[in-house]
Amino acid sequence: MAQEKTPVTAAVRVLRQHKAEYSDHLYAYEEKGGTAVSSRELGVDEHAVIKTLIMEDEQHRPLIVLMHGDREVSTKNLARHLGVKTISPCAPATADRHSGYQVGGTSPFGTRKAMPVYMQASIAALPKIYINGGKRGYLVGLSPQVVIDILKPELVDAAA
């Protein structure tokens, strides 16, 4: 089987523009498989695979939440932290419109719309994370510091 070519997505362009150090990780994408599949395919701890979630508040203002693959987001805690009534996941079509990516391939880098980014604080303590590179079946491995330097996320404690 021919080696699949690494995609050049909007996320990859942002990482290159910032001269960020990262590694490419392609895997066999499974519909609704989530981080359990990507961590299994790459042989890494699911805790180090970071989900990029597009959510919105009650005013339908979109935001990005970065969370450990093996944890859920406490939308109540996040809403309380942000001083809004509710936070909820966007419908897939809405998330695709905001991010410019297809759900399952959403990267926090190079989104169509600029959105505030909230990152689970404990992610920053990991030596290396794997985060979507902008295409289903494609993660990039990098230091959490790269995410912090490029995206300037607000660190929050929103894990459920």
DSSP file (Angstrom, degrees, kcal/mol; ACC not computed):
  #  RESIDUE AA STRUCTURE BP1 BP2  ACC     N-H-->O    O-->H-N    N-H-->O    O-->H-N    TCO  KAPPA ALPHA  PHI   PSI    X-CA   Y-CA   Z-CA
    1    1 A M              0   0    0      0, 0.0     2,-0.1     0, 0.0     3,-0.1   0.000 360.0 360.0 360.0 134.8    0.0    0.0    0.0
    2    2 A A        -     0   0    0      1,-0.1     2,-0.3     3,-0.0     3,-0.0  -0.402 360.0-102.7 -68.4 142.5    1.3    3.4   -0.9
    3    3 A Q        -     0   0    0     -2,-0.1     2,-0.1     1,-0.1    -1,-0.1  -0.514  40.6-118.0 -66.1 124.4    2.2    5.7    1.9
    4    4 A E        -     0   0    0     -2,-0.3     2,-0.2     1,-0.1    22,-0.1  -0.432  30.1-113.9 -67.0 137.1   -0.6    8.3    2.3
    5    5 A K        -     0   0    0     -2,-0.1    -1,-0.1     1,-0.1    -3,-0.0  -0.491  29.3-109.8 -74.4 138.4    0.6   11.8    1.7
    6    6 A T        -     0   0    0     -2,-0.2    -1,-0.1     1,-0.1   132,-0.0  -0.512  39.8-119.5 -66.9 127.8    0.4   14.1    4.7
    7    7 A P        -     0   0    0      0, 0.0     2,-0.8     0, 0.0    -1,-0.1  -0.340   8.9-140.2 -70.7 149.5   -2.3   16.7    4.1
    8    8 A V        +     0   0    0      4,-0.1     2,-0.1   126,-0.0   126,-0.1  -0.864  38.5 168.8-108.0  96.1   -1.6   20.4    3.9
    9    9 A T     >  -     0   0    0     -2,-0.8     4,-2.3   124,-0.3     5,-0.2  -0.412  54.0 -96.7 -99.2 175.1   -4.6   21.8    5.8
   10   10 A A  H  > S+     0   0    0      1,-0.2     4,-1.9     2,-0.2     5,-0.1   0.874 127.4  54.8 -59.0 -36.2   -5.3   25.3    7.1
   11   11 A A  H  > S+     0   0    0    122,-0.3     4,-2.4     2,-0.2    -1,-0.2   0.928 107.0  48.5 -63.6 -45.6   -4.1   24.0   10.5
   12   12 A V  H  > S+     0   0    0    121,-0.5     4,-2.7     1,-0.2     5,-0.2   0.895 109.2  53.7 -62.5 -40.0   -0.8   22.8    9.0
   13   13 A R  H  X S+     0   0    0     -4,-2.3     4,-2.5     2,-0.2    -1,-0.2   0.902 109.1  48.7 -61.8 -40.3   -0.3   26.2    7.2
   14   14 A V  H  X S+     0   0    0     -4,-1.9     4,-1.8     2,-0.2    -2,-0.2   0.928 112.0  48.7 -64.7 -44.8   -0.8   28.0   10.6
   15   15 A L  H  <>S+     0   0    0     -4,-2.4     5,-2.8     1,-0.2    -2,-0.2   0.910 114.0  46.3 -61.9 -42.3    1.7   25.7   12.3
   16   16 A R  H ><5S+     0   0    0     -4,-2.7     3,-1.6     1,-0.2    -1,-0.2   0.905 108.6  55.4 -65.6 -41.4    4.2   26.2    9.5
   17   17 A Q  H 3<5S+     0   0    0     -4,-2.5    -1,-0.2     1,-0.3    -2,-0.2   0.857 111.7  44.1 -59.3 -36.3    3.7   30.0    9.6
   18   18 A H  T 3<5S-     0   0    0     -4,-1.8    -1,-0.3    -5,-0.1    -2,-0.2   0.373 110.6-124.7 -89.1   3.8    4.6   30.0   13.3
   19   19 A K  T < 5 +     0   0    0     -3,-1.6    -3,-0.2     1,-0.2     2,-0.2   0.871  48.8 175.7  52.7  39.5    7.5   27.7   12.6
   20   20 A A      < -     0   0    0     -5,-2.8     2,-0.6    -6,-0.2    -1,-0.2  -0.466  32.5-122.9 -76.9 145.9    6.0   25.3   15.2
   21   21 A E        +     0   0    0     -2,-0.2   122,-0.5    -3,-0.1     2,-0.3  -0.800  50.1 144.5 -89.0 123.9    7.6   21.9   15.8
   22   22 A Y        -     0   0    0     -2,-0.6     2,-0.3   120,-0.1   120,-0.2  -0.978  39.0-133.1-153.4 163.1    5.1   19.1   15.2
   23   23 A S  E     -A  141   0A   0    118,-2.1   118,-2.5    -2,-0.3     2,-0.4  -0.916  23.0-122.9-120.5 150.4    4.9   15.5   13.9
   24   24 A D  E     -A  140   0A   0     -2,-0.3     2,-0.4   116,-0.2   116,-0.2  -0.729  24.1-175.8 -93.3 138.2    2.4   14.1   11.5
   25   25 A H  E     -A  139   0A   0    114,-2.3   114,-2.9    -2,-0.4     2,-0.3  -0.859   1.0-174.6-138.8 102.0    0.2   11.1   12.5
   26   26 A L  E     +A  138   0A   0     -2,-0.4     2,-0.3   112,-0.2   112,-0.2  -0.721  12.7 167.2 -92.2 145.1   -2.1    9.6   10.0
   27   27 A Y        -     0   0    0    110,-2.3     2,-0.9    -2,-0.3    11,-0.1  -0.962  46.5 -83.4-150.3 166.2   -4.5    6.8   11.0
   28   28 A A        -     0   0    0     -2,-0.3     2,-0.1     9,-0.1   109,-0.1  -0.639  50.0-139.5 -76.7 108.3   -7.6    4.9    9.8
   29   29 A Y        -     0   0    0     -2,-0.9     2,-0.4   107,-0.2   107,-0.0  -0.435  14.9-161.3 -69.9 138.4  -10.5    7.1   10.7
   30   30 A E    >   -     0   0    0      4,-0.2     3,-2.4    -2,-0.1     4,-0.5  -0.992  27.8-109.2-122.3 128.5  -13.6    5.4   12.0
   31   31 A E  T 3  S-     0   0    0     -2,-0.4    73,-0.1     1,-0.3     0, 0.0  -0.308 103.0  -1.0 -53.9 129.9  -17.0    7.3   12.0
   32   32 A K  T 3  S+     0   0    0      1,-0.1    -1,-0.3     0, 0.0    72,-0.0   0.648  98.8 120.3  60.6  18.5  -18.0    8.1   15.6
   33   33 A G    X>  +     0   0    0     -3,-2.4     4,-1.0     1,-0.1     3,-0.6   0.795  46.2 176.5 -81.2 -29.4  -14.8    6.4   16.8
   34   34 A G  H >>  -     0   0    0     -4,-0.5     4,-1.7     1,-0.2     3,-0.5  -0.100  56.4 -28.0  61.0-155.5  -13.5    9.6   18.5
   35   35 A T  H 3> S+     0   0    0      1,-0.2     4,-2.6    34,-0.2     5,-0.3   0.717 129.8  68.9 -71.4 -21.1  -10.3    9.7   20.5
   36   36 A A  H <> S+     0   0    0     -3,-0.6     4,-1.7     2,-0.2    -1,-0.2   0.924 105.8  41.7 -61.7 -42.5  -10.6    6.0   21.5
   37   37 A V  H <X S+     0   0    0     -4,-1.0     4,-3.1    -3,-0.5     5,-0.2   0.941 115.5  47.9 -70.2 -48.5   -9.9    5.0   17.9
   38   38 A S  H  X S+     0   0    0     -4,-1.7     4,-2.1     1,-0.2     6,-0.2   0.904 113.3  47.9 -63.2 -39.7   -7.1    7.6   17.3
   39   39 A S  H  X>S+     0   0    0     -4,-2.6     5,-2.0     2,-0.2     4,-1.1   0.907 114.6  46.7 -67.2 -39.4   -5.3    6.7   20.5
   40   40 A R  H  <5S+     0   0    0     -4,-1.7     3,-0.3    -5,-0.3    -2,-0.2   0.937 113.6  48.0 -64.7 -46.7   -5.5    3.0   19.8
   41   41 A E  H  <5S+     0   0    0     -4,-3.1    -2,-0.2     1,-0.2    -1,-0.2   0.853 119.1  39.0 -64.2 -35.3   -4.4    3.5   16.2
   42   42 A L  H  <5S-     0   0    0     -4,-2.1    -1,-0.2    -5,-0.2    -2,-0.2   0.559 106.4-125.3 -92.4  -8.9   -1.4    5.7   17.2
   43   43 A G  T  <5 +     0   0    0     -4,-1.1     2,-0.3    -3,-0.3    -3,-0.2   0.865  66.3 127.8  68.1  36.6   -0.6    3.6   20.3
   44   44 A V      < -     0   0    0     -5,-2.0    -1,-0.2    -6,-0.2     2,-0.2  -0.859  69.4 -87.2-122.9 159.4   -0.8    6.6   22.6
   45   45 A D    >   -     0   0    0     -2,-0.3     3,-1.8     1,-0.1     4,-0.5  -0.425  31.0-135.0 -64.0 131.1   -2.6    7.3   25.9
   46   46 A E  G >  S+     0   0    0      1,-0.3     3,-1.0     2,-0.2    23,-0.9   0.772 103.8  68.1 -60.4 -25.3   -6.1    8.7   25.2
   47   47 A H  G 3  S+     0   0    0      1,-0.2    -1,-0.3    22,-0.2    22,-0.1   0.791  99.8  49.6 -63.3 -27.8   -5.5   11.3   27.9
   48   48 A A  G <  S+     0   0    0     -3,-1.8    82,-2.7    20,-0.1     2,-0.7   0.508  90.2  90.5 -91.1  -6.2   -2.9   12.9   25.6
   49   49 A V  E <  S-b  130   0A   0     -3,-1.0    20,-2.1    -4,-0.5     2,-0.5  -0.832  72.9-149.4 -90.8 120.3   -5.2   12.9   22.5
   50   50 A I  E     -bC 131  68A   0     80,-3.2    82,-0.6    -2,-0.7     2,-0.3  -0.787   1.2-142.4-102.3 127.7   -7.0   16.3   22.7
   51   51 A K  E     - C   0  67A   0     16,-3.4    16,-1.8    -2,-0.5     2,-0.7  -0.638   5.4-148.1 -83.3 140.2  -10.5   16.9   21.4
   52   52 A T  E     - C   0  66A   0     -2,-0.3     2,-0.5    54,-0.3    52,-0.2  -0.944  23.0-173.4-106.8 110.8  -11.3   20.1   19.7
   53   53 A L  E     - C   0  65A   0     12,-2.8    12,-2.7    -2,-0.7     2,-0.7  -0.902  18.5-148.9-112.4 130.9  -15.0   20.9   20.4
   54   54 A I  E     + C   0  64A   0     -2,-0.5    36,-2.3    10,-0.2     2,-0.2  -0.875  32.3 164.1 -97.5 118.1  -17.0   23.7   18.9
   55   55 A M  E     -DC  89  63A   0      8,-2.8     8,-2.5    -2,-0.7     2,-0.3  -0.707  20.6-150.4-124.9 175.9  -19.5   24.9   21.4
   56   56 A E  E     -DC  88  62A   0     32,-2.6    32,-2.6     6,-0.2     2,-0.1  -0.987  11.6-126.6-147.8 156.9  -21.7   27.9   21.9
   57   57 A D  E >   -D   87   0A   0      4,-1.5     3,-2.3    -2,-0.3    30,-0.2  -0.308  50.1 -83.6 -91.9-175.4  -23.3   30.0   24.6
   58   58 A E  T 3  S+     0   0    0     28,-0.8    29,-0.1     1,-0.3    -1,-0.0   0.697 131.3  57.8 -66.0 -17.0  -27.1   30.9   24.8
   59   59 A Q  T 3  S-     0   0    0      2,-0.1    -1,-0.3     3,-0.0     0, 0.0   0.337 118.5-113.5 -89.8   6.3  -26.4   33.8   22.5
   60   60 A H    <   +     0   0    0     -3,-2.3    -2,-0.1     1,-0.3    30,-0.0   0.752  63.5 155.0  64.9  26.8  -25.1   31.3   19.9
   61   61 A R        -     0   0    0      1,-0.0    -4,-1.5    54,-0.0    -1,-0.3  -0.764  40.0-131.0 -83.1 121.5  -21.6   32.8   20.2
   62   62 A P  E     +C   56   0A   0      0, 0.0     2,-0.3     0, 0.0    -6,-0.2  -0.370  30.7 172.6 -77.2 152.7  -19.2   30.0   19.2
   63   63 A L  E     -C   55   0A   0     -8,-2.5    -8,-2.8    52,-0.2     2,-0.4  -0.975  27.6-121.9-150.9 160.1  -16.1   29.0   21.2
   64   64 A I  E     -Ce  54 117A   0     52,-2.9    54,-2.8    -2,-0.3     2,-0.5  -0.893  20.0-166.4-108.2 134.4  -13.5   26.3   21.1
   65   65 A V  E     -Ce  53 118A   0    -12,-2.7   -12,-2.8    -2,-0.4     2,-0.5  -0.987   5.6-158.0-120.2 127.4  -12.9   23.9   24.0
   66   66 A L  E     +Ce  52 119A   0     52,-2.8    54,-2.4    -2,-0.5     2,-0.3  -0.919  24.2 168.9-104.1 123.6   -9.8   21.7   24.1
   67   67 A M  E     -C   51   0A   0    -16,-1.8   -16,-3.4    -2,-0.5     6,-0.1  -0.965  41.1 -93.3-138.0 149.1  -10.3   18.7   26.3
   68   68 A H  E >   -C   50   0A   0     -2,-0.3     3,-1.6   -18,-0.2   -18,-0.2  -0.293  38.3-122.8 -54.6 142.7   -8.5   15.4   27.1
   69   69 A G  T 3  S+     0   0    0    -20,-2.1   -22,-0.2   -23,-0.9   -34,-0.2   0.796 110.5  50.6 -61.2 -29.7   -9.8   12.6   24.9
   70   70 A D  T 3  S+     0   0    0    -24,-0.3     2,-0.3   -21,-0.2    -1,-0.3   0.266 105.0  69.5 -94.9  12.6  -10.7   10.5   28.0
   71   71 A R    <   -     0   0    0     -3,-1.6     2,-0.3   -24,-0.1    -4,-0.1  -0.889  69.9-135.8-126.9 158.4  -12.7   13.3   29.7
   72   72 A E        -     0   0    0     -2,-0.3    88,-2.8    -5,-0.0     2,-0.5  -0.703  27.3-108.4-105.2 162.7  -15.9   15.1   29.1
   73   73 A V  B     -H  159   0B   0     -2,-0.3     2,-1.2    86,-0.2    86,-0.2  -0.802  18.7-139.4 -91.7 129.6  -16.6   18.8   29.3
   74   74 A S     >  -     0   0    0     84,-4.0     4,-2.4    -2,-0.5     5,-0.2  -0.771  18.4-171.8 -83.9  99.3  -18.6   20.0   32.3
   75   75 A T  H  > S+     0   0    0     -2,-1.2     4,-2.6     1,-0.2     5,-0.2   0.818  83.0  57.3 -65.5 -28.6  -20.7   22.6   30.4
   76   76 A K  H  > S+     0   0    0      2,-0.2     4,-2.5     1,-0.2    -1,-0.2   0.949 108.9  44.1 -64.0 -48.9  -22.1   23.8   33.7
   77   77 A N  H  > S+     0   0    0      1,-0.2     4,-2.6     2,-0.2    -2,-0.2   0.906 115.4  48.7 -62.4 -41.5  -18.6   24.6   35.1
   78   78 A L  H  X S+     0   0    0     -4,-2.4     4,-2.4     2,-0.2    -1,-0.2   0.926 111.6  48.6 -65.4 -44.8  -17.5   26.2   31.8
   79   79 A A  H  X>S+     0   0    0     -4,-2.6     5,-2.4     2,-0.2     4,-1.1   0.918 112.6  49.0 -60.6 -43.8  -20.7   28.4   31.7
   80   80 A R  H ><5S+     0   0    0     -4,-2.5     3,-0.6     1,-0.2    -1,-0.2   0.928 111.4  49.8 -60.8 -45.3  -20.2   29.4   35.3
   81   81 A H  H 3<5S+     0   0    0     -4,-2.6    -2,-0.2     1,-0.2    -1,-0.2   0.886 115.0  43.7 -60.9 -39.6  -16.5   30.3   34.6
   82   82 A L  H 3<5S-     0   0    0     -4,-2.4    -1,-0.2    -5,-0.2    -2,-0.2   0.566 110.2-121.4 -85.2  -8.5  -17.5   32.3   31.5
   83   83 A G  T <<5 +     0   0    0     -4,-1.1     2,-0.3    -3,-0.6    -3,-0.2   0.856  70.0 124.9  71.5  34.8  -20.4   34.1   33.3
   84   84 A V      < -     0   0    0     -5,-2.4    -1,-0.3    -6,-0.2    -2,-0.1  -0.809  67.8-120.4-120.3 165.4  -23.0   32.9   30.8
   85   85 A K  S    S+     0   0    0     -2,-0.3     2,-0.3     1,-0.2    -1,-0.1   0.957  86.8   1.6 -70.1 -50.8  -26.2   30.9   31.3
   86   86 A T        -     0   0    0     -7,-0.1   -28,-0.8    -8,-0.1     2,-0.4  -0.967  49.0-162.7-141.2 153.9  -25.4   27.9   29.2
   87   87 A I  E     +D   57   0A   0     -2,-0.3   -30,-0.2   -30,-0.2    -8,-0.1  -0.997  24.0 168.3-129.2 133.2  -22.8   26.3   27.0
   88   88 A S  E     -D   56   0A   0    -32,-2.6   -32,-2.6    -2,-0.4     2,-0.1  -0.987  39.8 -94.2-143.9 154.9  -23.7   23.5   24.6
   89   89 A P  E     -D   55   0A   0      0, 0.0   -34,-0.3     0, 0.0     2,-0.1  -0.383  45.0-116.5 -64.4 143.8  -22.1   21.7   21.7
   90   90 A C        -     0   0    0    -36,-2.3   -36,-0.1     1,-0.1   -34,-0.0  -0.469  33.6 -97.8 -74.2 152.6  -22.9   23.1   18.3
   91   91 A A     >  -     0   0    0     -2,-0.1     4,-2.9     1,-0.1     3,-0.5  -0.438  42.1-108.1 -62.1 147.6  -24.9   21.0   15.9
   92   92 A P  H  > S+     0   0    0      0, 0.0     4,-2.6     0, 0.0    11,-0.2   0.872 119.6  49.6 -50.4 -43.6  -22.3   19.3   13.5
   93   93 A A  H  > S+     0   0    0      2,-0.2     4,-1.8     1,-0.2     5,-0.1   0.888 113.4  46.9 -64.9 -37.0  -23.4   21.5   10.5
   94   94 A T  H  > S+     0   0    0     -3,-0.5     4,-2.4     2,-0.2    -1,-0.2   0.912 111.8  50.4 -68.9 -43.3  -23.1   24.7   12.7
   95   95 A A  H  X S+     0   0    0     -4,-2.9     4,-2.7     1,-0.2     6,-0.4   0.907 109.8  51.3 -60.5 -42.4  -19.7   23.5   14.0
   96   96 A D  H  X S+     0   0    0     -4,-2.6     4,-2.8    -5,-0.3     5,-0.2   0.906 110.0  49.9 -60.9 -42.3  -18.5   22.9   10.4
   97   97 A R  H  < S+     0   0    0     -4,-1.8    -2,-0.2     1,-0.2    -1,-0.2   0.918 114.4  43.8 -63.7 -44.3  -19.6   26.4    9.4
   98   98 A H  H  < S+     0   0    0     -4,-2.4    15,-1.8     1,-0.2    -2,-0.2   0.921 124.8  32.5 -66.8 -44.2  -17.8   28.1   12.3
   99   99 A S  H  < S-     0   0    0     -4,-2.7    13,-1.9     2,-0.2    -2,-0.2   0.792  92.1-133.0 -88.0 -29.0  -14.6   26.1   12.1
  100  100 A G  S  < S+     0   0    0     -4,-2.8     2,-0.3     1,-0.4    -3,-0.1   0.494  75.8 102.2  83.0   3.1  -14.3   25.5    8.3
  101  101 A Y  S    S-     0   0    0     -6,-0.4    -1,-0.4    -5,-0.2     2,-0.4  -0.771  79.3-107.5-115.4 162.4  -13.5   21.8    9.2
  102  102 A Q    >   -     0   0    0     -2,-0.3     3,-2.8     3,-0.2    32,-0.1  -0.737  46.1 -98.9 -86.9 136.0  -15.6   18.7    9.1
  103  103 A V  T 3  S+     0   0    0     -2,-0.4    -1,-0.1     1,-0.3    33,-0.1  -0.300 117.3  37.0 -54.1 135.1  -16.6   17.3   12.5
  104  104 A G  T 3  S+     0   0    0    -52,-0.2    33,-0.5   -73,-0.1    -1,-0.3   0.177 119.4  53.9  99.5 -14.9  -14.2   14.5   13.3
  105  105 A G  S <  S+     0   0    0     -3,-2.8     2,-0.4    31,-0.2    -3,-0.2   0.036  74.6 139.8-135.1  24.3  -11.5   16.6   11.6
  106  106 A T        -     0   0    0    -54,-0.2    26,-0.3    -5,-0.2   -54,-0.3  -0.600  28.6-171.6 -80.1 124.0  -11.8   19.8   13.5
  107  107 A S        -     0   0    0     -2,-0.4    26,-0.1     2,-0.2    -6,-0.1  -0.849  27.3-138.4-108.1 149.4   -8.5   21.5   14.4
  108  108 A P  S    S+     0   0    0      0, 0.0     3,-0.5     0, 0.0     2,-0.4   0.661  86.0  82.4 -77.6 -13.7   -8.2   24.6   16.7
  109  109 A F  S    S+     0   0    0     23,-0.3    -2,-0.2     1,-0.2   -98,-0.2  -0.727  98.3   8.0 -92.0 137.3   -5.6   26.0   14.3
  110  110 A G  S    S+     0   0    0     -2,-0.4    -1,-0.2     1,-0.2   -99,-0.1   0.842  80.1 176.0  70.1  35.0   -6.7   27.8   11.1
  111  111 A T        -     0   0    0     -3,-0.5   -11,-0.2     1,-0.1   -12,-0.2  -0.380  39.3-122.7 -71.9 153.4  -10.4   28.0   11.8
  112  112 A R  S    S+     0   0    0    -13,-1.9     2,-0.4     1,-0.1   -13,-0.2   0.919  99.8  38.0 -61.0 -45.2  -12.6   29.9    9.4
  113  113 A K  S    S-     0   0    0    -15,-1.8     2,-0.5   -16,-0.0    -2,-0.1  -0.860  90.8-117.4-107.6 142.1  -13.9   32.2   12.2
  114  114 A A        +     0   0    0     -2,-0.4    -2,-0.0    -4,-0.1   -15,-0.0  -0.673  44.3 174.9 -74.1 126.4  -11.8   33.5   15.0
  115  115 A M        -     0   0    0     -2,-0.5   -52,-0.2   -54,-0.0    -4,-0.1  -0.959  37.3 -97.9-132.3 150.3  -13.2   32.1   18.2
  116  116 A P        -     0   0    0      0, 0.0   -52,-2.9     0, 0.0     2,-0.5  -0.425  39.9-142.0 -64.5 144.5  -12.1   32.3   21.9
  117  117 A V  E     -e   64   0A   0     34,-0.2    37,-2.8    35,-0.2     2,-0.5  -0.940  15.1-169.6-115.8 130.3  -10.3   29.1   22.9
  118  118 A Y  E     -ef  65 154A   0    -54,-2.8   -52,-2.8    -2,-0.5     2,-0.5  -0.980   8.4-166.8-119.2 124.0  -10.6   27.5   26.3
  119  119 A M  E     -ef  66 155A   0     35,-2.4    37,-2.5    -2,-0.5   -52,-0.2  -0.934  30.5-110.5-117.0 130.6   -8.1   24.7   27.2
  120  120 A Q  E >>  - f   0 156A   0    -54,-2.4     3,-1.9    -2,-0.5     4,-0.5  -0.395  32.8-132.6 -53.4 123.7   -8.4   22.3   30.1
  121  121 A A  G >4 S+     0   0    0     35,-3.2     3,-1.2     1,-0.3     4,-0.4   0.810 100.3  63.7 -56.2 -36.1   -5.6   23.5   32.3
  122  122 A S  G >4 S+     0   0    0     34,-0.3     3,-0.9     1,-0.3     4,-0.3   0.687  88.2  71.3 -66.9 -16.6   -4.2   20.0   33.0
  123  123 A I  G X4 S+     0   0    0     -3,-1.9     3,-1.7     1,-0.2    -1,-0.3   0.883  88.4  63.3 -63.0 -37.2   -3.4   19.7   29.2
  124  124 A A  G << S+     0   0    0     -3,-1.2    -1,-0.2    -4,-0.5    -2,-0.2   0.734  96.2  59.0 -60.9 -22.7   -0.6   22.2   29.7
  125  125 A A  G <  S+     0   0    0     -3,-0.9    -1,-0.3    -4,-0.4    -2,-0.2   0.593  83.2 101.4 -84.2 -11.1    1.2   19.8   32.1
  126  126 A L  S <  S-     0   0    0     -3,-1.7     3,-0.1    -4,-0.3    -3,-0.0  -0.457  70.6-138.1 -75.5 146.6    1.5   17.0   29.5
  127  127 A P  S    S+     0   0    0      0, 0.0     2,-0.3     0, 0.0    -1,-0.1   0.876  86.1   4.6 -70.8 -36.1    4.9   16.5   27.8
  128  128 A K        -     0   0    0     15,-0.2     2,-0.3    16,-0.1    15,-0.2  -0.995  67.1-165.2-149.6 142.0    3.3   15.9   24.3
  129  129 A I  E     - G   0 142A   0     13,-3.2    13,-2.6    -2,-0.3     2,-0.5  -0.875  14.8-139.6-125.5 161.8   -0.2   16.0   23.0
  130  130 A Y  E     +bG  49 141A   0    -82,-2.7   -80,-3.2    -2,-0.3     2,-0.3  -0.988  29.6 171.6-121.8 122.1   -1.9   14.8   19.8
  131  131 A I  E     -bG  50 140A   0      9,-2.5     9,-3.2    -2,-0.5   -80,-0.1  -0.938  41.6 -80.8-135.2 152.6   -4.5   17.2   18.3
  132  132 A N  E     - G   0 139A   0    -82,-0.6   -23,-0.3    -2,-0.3     7,-0.3  -0.220  28.2-154.7 -60.3 137.3   -6.4   17.2   15.1
  133  133 A G  E     -     0   0A   0      5,-2.7  -121,-0.5     2,-0.4  -122,-0.3   0.258  58.3 -84.2 -95.4  10.2   -4.5   18.5   12.1
  134  134 A G  E    S+     0   0A   0      4,-0.3     2,-0.3     1,-0.2   -32,-0.2   0.616 103.9  75.4 101.6  13.6   -7.6   19.6   10.2
  135  135 A K  E >  S- G   0 138A   0      3,-0.6     3,-1.5   -31,-0.1    -2,-0.4  -0.982  87.1 -97.1-153.8 143.5   -8.6   16.3    8.5
  136  136 A R  T 3  S+     0   0    0     -2,-0.3  -107,-0.2     1,-0.3   -31,-0.2  -0.397 112.7  21.5 -59.5 133.3  -10.3   13.1    9.6
  137  137 A G  T 3  S+     0   0    0    -33,-0.5  -110,-2.3     1,-0.1     2,-0.4   0.687 104.4 102.2  82.2  18.4   -7.7   10.5   10.4
  138  138 A Y  E <   +AG  26 135A   0     -3,-1.5    -5,-2.7  -112,-0.2    -3,-0.6  -0.929  40.5 170.4-141.7 114.5   -4.9   13.1   10.8
  139  139 A L  E     -AG  25 132A   0   -114,-2.9  -114,-2.3    -2,-0.4     2,-0.4  -0.853  21.9-142.2-115.4 155.7   -3.4   14.3   14.1
  140  140 A V  E     -AG  24 131A   0     -9,-3.2    -9,-2.5    -2,-0.3     2,-0.5  -0.954  12.4-142.1-114.2 139.4   -0.3   16.4   14.8
  141  141 A G  E     +AG  23 130A   0   -118,-2.5  -118,-2.1    -2,-0.4     2,-0.3  -0.866  39.5 138.9 -99.5 130.8    1.9   15.7   17.8
  142  142 A L  E     - G   0 129A   0    -13,-2.6   -13,-3.2    -2,-0.5  -120,-0.1  -0.968  54.5 -80.5-159.6 172.4    3.3   18.7   19.6
  143  143 A S    >>  -     0   0    0   -122,-0.5     3,-1.5    -2,-0.3     4,-0.9  -0.583  37.0-125.5 -78.1 142.6    4.1   20.3   22.9
  144  144 A P  H 3> S+     0   0    0      0, 0.0     4,-2.2     0, 0.0     5,-0.2   0.806 110.2  69.1 -57.4 -26.2    1.1   21.9   24.7
  145  145 A Q  H 3> S+     0   0    0      1,-0.2     4,-3.0     2,-0.2     5,-0.2   0.833  91.6  58.2 -62.0 -31.8    3.2   25.1   24.8
  146  146 A V  H <> S+     0   0    0     -3,-1.5     4,-2.4     2,-0.2     5,-0.3   0.923 107.0  47.6 -62.2 -44.2    2.8   25.3   21.0
  147  147 A V  H  X>S+     0   0    0     -4,-0.9     4,-2.7     1,-0.2     5,-0.6   0.928 113.9  47.4 -61.0 -45.6   -1.0   25.5   21.4
  148  148 A I  H  X5S+     0   0    0     -4,-2.2     4,-1.4     1,-0.2    -2,-0.2   0.917 113.5  47.5 -63.7 -44.6   -0.5   28.1   24.2
  149  149 A D  H  <5S+     0   0    0     -4,-3.0    -1,-0.2    -5,-0.2    -2,-0.2   0.892 122.3  33.2 -65.2 -40.5    1.9   30.2   22.1
  150  150 A I  H  <5S+     0   0    0     -4,-2.4    -2,-0.2    -5,-0.2    -3,-0.2   0.927 130.2  29.0 -84.8 -47.2   -0.2   30.2   18.9
  151  151 A L  H  <5S-     0   0    0     -4,-2.7   -34,-0.2    -5,-0.3    -3,-0.2   0.663  83.0-146.8 -92.2 -17.3   -3.8   30.1   20.2
  152  152 A K     << -     0   0    0     -4,-1.4   -35,-0.2    -5,-0.6    -4,-0.2   0.935  29.7-169.2  49.5  53.1   -3.4   32.0   23.5
  153  153 A P        -     0   0    0      0, 0.0     2,-0.6     0, 0.0   -35,-0.2  -0.320  25.2-115.6 -72.3 156.0   -6.2   29.9   25.1
  154  154 A E  E     -f  118   0A   0    -37,-2.8   -35,-2.4    -2,-0.0     2,-0.4  -0.815  32.2-129.1 -85.5 127.5   -7.7   30.6   28.4
  155  155 A L  E     +f  119   0A   0     -2,-0.6     2,-0.3   -37,-0.2   -35,-0.2  -0.660  38.0 170.8 -81.6 130.1   -6.8   27.8   30.8
  156  156 A V  E     -f  120   0A   0    -37,-2.5   -35,-3.2    -2,-0.4     2,-0.7  -0.873  40.0-127.6-134.1 163.4   -9.9   26.5   32.6
  157  157 A D        +     0   0    0     -2,-0.3   -37,-0.1   -37,-0.2   -76,-0.1  -0.850  55.0 134.9-112.5  93.1  -10.9   23.6   34.8
  158  158 A A        +     0   0    0     -2,-0.7   -84,-4.0   -81,-0.1     2,-0.2   0.156  22.7 130.2-126.9  17.1  -13.9   22.2   32.9
  159  159 A A  B      H   73   0B   0    -86,-0.2   -86,-0.2     1,-0.1   -92,-0.0  -0.538 360.0 360.0 -76.5 139.5  -13.4   18.5   33.0
  160  160 A A              0   0    0    -88,-2.8   -87,-0.1    -2,-0.2    -1,-0.1   0.407 360.0 360.0 -97.9 360.0  -16.3   16.4   34.1
